[in-house]
Amino acid sequence: MLNVPSTDIEGSVKQAVELEKAGCEIVRAAIPNMEAVKLIPAIKEKISIPLVADIHFDYRLAIAAAEAGIDKIRINPGNIGSMDRVKAVVKACRERNIPIRIGVNGGSLEKELLAKYGAPTAEALVESAMGHVRILEQCDFENIVISIKSSDVPTMIKAYRLCAETCNYPLHLGVTEAGTERMGLIKSSIGIGSLLCDGIGETIRVSLTDEPVKEIYAAKDILKAIGKSGGKKLRKVSEEEALPALLAEIEKL
């Protein structure tokens, strides 16, 4: 995930190039307004890996991003208004074979679900995600990726396991607001590593309060610790195999 302001196109392009050189396989950039859509062609001209647009609430930004050549859109259909708006986004994505990633976060769960469950529980996160999924399915759109992130590691693990039992859509793994480099890697190693060892997850992001390139190194260390590298199909790994390697990587910090 880029952390350069969207107004700084040159800086954003430079950071995206650095991430690809570090081994990043998918780059995500925030698109907060129409001016930021200019980032998409500028970045795609300089990198060869997919670019994801992170969009909140404004369906017009999703359509503009699709028209600008984005490779994936992260937007929650339940947050963008009427079904006509959802259908407009779906149409733009379907015409260009662009996946939509639904991103549910424990820190921004719907008020009605918080009232129902009393807290951002794993069950609440999955119910939220599947609610957004059903909206897209009603539009006959199934090119969907799901992420269900929490800063609480046990909740994150439970939510992804429950989601994997609920549907067959690809899952993007991550512990949100994981923290500084050391704590972020520890939390992400436990959360992401546990799920990968279960054979759950297609893509991952290690969220750190640091330079994004360090997220790539951390992600590569987690994959290395369980005997995997980017771009390979994950197999189920036993705890006996994975835990010693994960602990060894953490000890290096």
N, C-alpha and C positions, 0 to 999 in steps of 0.2 A: 504494500500500500504506500503510494507516494505521500509525503508529508510536506511538500513544498506548496505554498499558496497557489491556487489555481490561476491567479493573475500573473504568476511568474512562469510563462511558457518555456523560456529558455532553461530555467532551473529545473522545471518538471521534466523536460526532455533529457537533460543531463542526468538526473537521478534515475530515470527509467533505463537509460543506457547502462549506468553503473550497476543497477539491479540485474539486468540480463547478463552482464559480464560476470557477476558474482554467482550465477547459476539459477536465478529466478526463472520460473517457467510460465508464470502468469502475473501481469502487473495490474493493479487496480488504482484508479484515480477518481477522486471526488469531482463531480460535475454539479456544483451548487447553483449555477445560473447559465443563461444562454451564452454569455461571454466565454465561459469555461469550455464550451463545446469545441472551441478552437484548439484545445489541447489534443483532441483525438487525432486529427490528421497529422499534427506536428509530431506527436509521439510515435504514431504508427509508421511514419516515414523513416524513423531512426532505429526501430527495434523489429525483431522478427518473431517475437512471442506474442500471445494474445493479450489484448487490453480490455479491461473490464471498467465500465462506468458505474460509479457508486452514486445512486440517485435517490433522493427522498422526496416523496409527496407530489412533485410536479411532473405529471405525465408527459407534458410537452418536451421536457428535457430528455426523457427516454426516447421519444420519437426522433428528436434532433440528433441524439447520440447514434441511433440506428442509422439514420441517413448519413451521418459523418463517417461511418465505417467501423463502429465499435464491434468487438467480438463477443461480448457478453454484457448484460445489463443486470445490475443488482437493484431491485426495487420491489417493494411489497405491494401487491395489487389492492389489498384491502385499505391502503392508506392514500390512494390517489383519486378517490371520489366515485363517480357514477360508473356503472357497467359500460357505458359508451366510451369512457376514457380508457378503461381496461382493454376493451376491444380494439381501440385505436393503437395502443401499445403492442398488443398481441399481433395485430395485422402487420405493423412495422417489423416486428421480430420474426414472424413466420415467413414473410417475403424474403428475408435475408438469412434465414436459418440461424438466428441469434438466440442463444439460451437466456432464460431469465433466472437469476438466483434470488430466491427468497431468503432474506436474512433476519432471523428473529434473535433478539438480544434481551437477556434478563433485566437489563437496566431500562428498557423502554417497552415493557409488556403492556398490552391493552388493559385499561382500567377495569373492565368487566371481568377479565380473567384474573386479575389481582384480587378482585373482590370475591370471586368464586373459590380460588385456591388459597387465598390469604397471604401468598408470597409467590415470587417467580420460581415455582417448583418445576421439576422436569416435565411433569404432566401438563402444566400450564404452557410451557414453551412449545411442546409438541402440538398441543391443541391450537395454539396460535399459528404455527407453521402450516398445519394441515388446513386451517381455515383459509389461509392465503392460497394454498395449493388448489383447493376446491374451486376458488374463483377462476383460476386459470383453466382448470379442467372443464368448467362450464363453458369456456370459450374454445373448447377442443384443442387446447394447447398443453402439451406434455413435455416440452423441451425445457425441463425444470431442474435446477440444482437447489438444494436446501442447506442452510447453515443454521444451527441452533446454539448460540454462544452464551456462556455465562462466565462470570469471574470466579464463581465457586466451582472448583474442579469436580467434586463428586456429583453436583447437579449437572454439570456439562456432560460428564460420562454417562450418567443415567439417561439424560435427555436424548443423546445420540443413539444409545442402545435401543431405547423405546421407539425412536423414529425409524431405525433400521428394521424393527419388527413390524412397523405400521405401513411402510411403503417401500418401493424399490427405486426411488429417485436417487441420483448421485448425491453424496453428502460432502460438504466442505467443512473441514474440522478446524476448530480454534477455541482457545480460551480467551475471552475478551478482557481487555484491561489487565493483562497478565502481570504487568509491572516492569521493573527495571531489568537490565540484561540478566542478572543472576536469578532473581526470583521468577522472572518471566520464563526463562528456560526451564527452571524446575517445575513450575506449574504446567507449562505446555508439554514437557516431557511426560509427566504423569498423565495428563488428560489426553493429549493426542496420541502418545505412545500406547496407552492402554487400549484405545479404540483401534489403532492400526494392528495391534497384536490380536484383536478380535476379528480382523479382516473387514473392519468398518472404515469407510472413508475413501474418497477418490482424490481430493485435493486438501492441502493444509495451509494454514497461515499461523506463524508464531507472532503474536502481537507483543511488541516491546516498546517501552518508553525510551526510545533511543533511535539511532539512525536506521532506516529501513534495511540497509544492506546487512546489518547484524541479524535481522530477522531471517534472512536467507541462510546465513551461516548456521544459525540455530536450527532451522528446519532441516538443513542437510545433516547436522549432527544427530538429530533425532532419527532420521531415516537410516543413517549409517549405523546407529546403535542397535537397530532391529534388522540389520542386514539388507537394507533397501537403499535404492538411489532413485532419483527423480525419473519419471516416465515409465516405470515398471509396474506391472500388475502386482498388487499387494497380496501376499498369502497370509493365512492365519499363523501367528507365531505364539509359541507357548510362553508363559511367564518365566519358566526356567531359562529360556533362551534370551528373553528381552530384558528383564529387570537388571541383571548384572551389567549389561552393556549400557543401559540407561544411567545407572548409578555411576559408572565409570566416566561417562561424558560429563555428568554434573560435577564430579570430583575435580575435573580439570579447571573449573571456574575459579 
